[in-house]
């Protein structure tokens, strides 16, 4: 039954995110908010609602004495690996991806720096409230700098309403679905882990991490079909920066988050190496096409095999 609830929870997270983004975009257009604000706040943060909702729910569970650190950390790490390994690799196989070198240098260095920072704050085996607040603060600084120095994206995620009462209803319904689904997802993972005596983080990395990346996959593929490949890649990189800093930071502020040694000494270094490989592909003149996309997918599936061997 817990596996059914887990599947339903992940599906609810995806559906709730789509409803939330669609309603919010329609409201933003109706009130003539800038496209850049829509792209940065609604698409980037909106597509990461599953990870953020899981982080808040896990943090609250920690306050109640039920430690769910493995779920929030595993979900964040799994989402980062799935996005830059599976989603970006798949997009590279589908089409030719390029990025300006300046973009790669600025945002790629922030992503690598965020990974190193998470490793450092979790080196003692946990992330404290102050360390969590540090992660959140640095992400906010990055967003402010981005808003002051970046150009507005040309692409818009398709909305499903016109910005009136229907849009607000969809927004509220979507947020409600995300909150409820996050509770179902976290609870079912904890129950499965206890039943089979395996790590919560392992389930979160392999299953929730990939499942919560569905919004990014949807946005990226849609952008590729409309020949907006830079938007597709930019959304993935921006989302990974958020996933590295914000969910764990939020959960840690609510209740101290524990970091398993396996995640600290294998998963985070793997993310650093995978990110470096991807950025190196983009920094060359070729970018990421089918051969490079195949390599990235291969690294992702290598990671999955290694994680499966831990069962």
Residue, then its C-alpha position, 0 to 999 in steps of 0.5 A: x500500500x505504501x508503494x501505491x501511496x508513494x506513486x500517488x504522492x509523486x503524481x500529485x506533486x507533478x499535477x499540483x506543480x503544473x496547476x500552480x505554474x499555469x494559474x500563476x502565469x495567467x495571473x502574472x500576465x493579467x496583472x502585466x508583471x514582467x516576463x523576467x519576473x515570471x521566468x525567474x520566480x514562477x518557472x524556476x521556483x514553481x517547478x521546484x515546488x515538490x522539493x520545497x514542499x517535501x523540505x518543509x514537511x520533513x522539517x516539521x516532522x523533525x520538530x515533532x520528533x520524527x526525523x525525515x532528514x534522509x527524505x529531504x536530503x535524498x530528494x534534493x540530491x536525487x533531483x539535482x542528479x536527475x536534472x543534470x544527468x537524465x533531463x539534460x542528457x536526454x535533451x542533448x540526445x534530442x537536439x543540439x544544446x549550446x550556451x554562451x561562455x559567459x553564462x557557463x562561467x557565471x552560473x556554472x561557477x555558482x552551481x559548483x560553488x553551491x555543491x562545495x558549500x553544501x559539502x562543507x556545511x554538512x561535513x560534520x554530519x548535519x546541517x544546523x539552523x544557522x548553516x541552513x540560514x546561510x544556504x538560504x541567504x546565499x540563494x537569495x543573494x544569487x536571485x537578487x544579483x540575477x534579477x539585476x543583471x540578467x535579460x528577460x527570457x523570451x519563452x513562456x510556459x503555457x498557462x491553462x487559464x486567463x488570469x481571472x477567478x479560474x486562475x486563482x482557483x487553479x493556483x490554490x488547488x495546485x498549492x493544496x495538491x503539492x502540500x497534500x502530496x508532499x505529506x503522502x510522499x514523505x510518510x510513504x517513504x518513511x514507512x517503506x524504509x522502516x518496513x524493508x530496513x533500508x535508507x530513506x535517503x536511498x529511496x528519495x534519491x532514486x524515486x522521489x528525485x527523478x519524480x520531482x524532476x518531471x516539471x523541469x523535464x516538461x519545461x525543457x522538452x517544451x522549450x526544445x520543441x519551440x527551439x528555445x534550447x538555451x531556456x531549456x538548459x538555463x532552467x535546469x542549471x537554475x533549478x539545480x542551484x535552487x535544489x542544492x541550497x534552498x530545500x535543505x536550507x529551509x528544512x534545516x532552519x525548521x529542524x536540524x538536518x542529518x547528512x548520511x556519510x554515503x551522500x556526503x562522500x559519494x553523491x555530492x562528489x559525483x554531482x560535482x564531477x558530473x556538473x564539471x563534465x557537463x559545463x566542460x561540454x558547454x564551454x567548448x565550441x561544440x556544446x552538447x549534442x548526441x555524443x555528449x548527451x549519450x555520455x551524460x546519460x551514461x554517467x546518470x545510469x552508472x550512478x543509478x546502478x551504484x545506488x541500486x547496489x546499495x539495496 
